[in-house]
Amino acid sequence: MVVYKDLSAYVEHPRHKIGSGGDTDNMQMSIAIAEKLISQLLWTAEVLVSRFVTPCF
């Protein structure tokens, strides 16, 4: 396995073809959690799930 220690440029993962700046499901879920925290709504499963299924446009 090659180890990259130079962070001066984007290095694409050899198996996942997500370009620079591409979104992943993990990133979208992290954004949804952050938006929930900012909204100051109660921390319930229903509130969190609604953030996961609401489109981010």
Stockholm file with secondary structure:
# STOCKHOLM 1.0

chainA/1-57         MVVYKDLSAYVEHPRHKIGSGGDTDNMQMSIAIAEKLISQLLWTAEVLVSRFVTPCF
#=GR chainA/1-57 SS CCCCCCCSSCCCCSSCCCCTTCCCHHHHHHHHHHHHHHHTCCCCHHHHHHHHHSCCC
#=GC SS_cons        CCCCCCCSSCCCCSSCCCCTTCCCHHHHHHHHHHHHHHHTCCCCHHHHHHHHHSCCC
//
